[in-house]
Amino acid sequence: MIPIHTRWRNFVHKHEVPRKALHVSIGFFVVWLYLTGTQTYSVCPYLMTALIPIAAVDVVRHHYAPFNRFYVRVLGLLMRESEFAGYNGVIFYLLGAWAVLYFFPKDVGVMGTLLLSWCDTAASTFGRLYGRYTPSIRRGKSLAGSLAAFLVGVGTSAFFWGWLAPTKGPQPGDETFMFTGALSLPRAVAGLIGLPPEQATVSGAMALGIMSVWSGFVAAASEVVDLFGWDDNLTIPVLSGLGIWGFLKIFG
């Protein structure tokens, strides 16, 4: 066991309080960046600048045991046991955030990062606290954790698209938003079932509610899925971004 995990078994090892605090704080940092008018594409070089040396150090420590022991002694507070012999989750966090901010429109990129920060933490926290009382979805994933991720995802979507963007915007780049307050059935589908365009479109609270529920669903689903054994710090933002982007391509 990592030394500091032995001394602080509940605080660090069992509940991962320092790690989760850092995880959650990134979401608030993203909100601050949004409020300052920072463009998502301007954040990506900084993420990559941090990613390259951190990944390089991780490679080095796995080839030099004394350095690995020193590394773990310094940063063990923020590490999981599996990362002693495996790779640091920060690498995948940075890569996931970079991918979703680089490849997706601004609102989808911001949402993907927020879902990673807040939904993953909620799933881990409530899964550890109450997972034993609910059915297991797969190894290490419980219904309690998935429900927490879903509810936080719904709340995060309502917060960003329903309050933050409308009341604190428009910010630079908001004109590229995919979700602009309305959702419509594709014309082919609406025509097939005989709905005129005005009846095939919802807006306002109804559209926001649908968007929020969908965001919660993709957050929970991406937290549960095991994609080739990849770290969920990478899969959650990428799969969430793909899910929201695909949904809005069809109904936006």
Beta strands, then each sheet from edge to edge (+ up, - down):
strand 1: 136-138
strand 2: 141-142
strand 3: 182-184
strand 4: 201-203
sheet 1: 1+ 2-
sheet 2: 3+ 4-
end
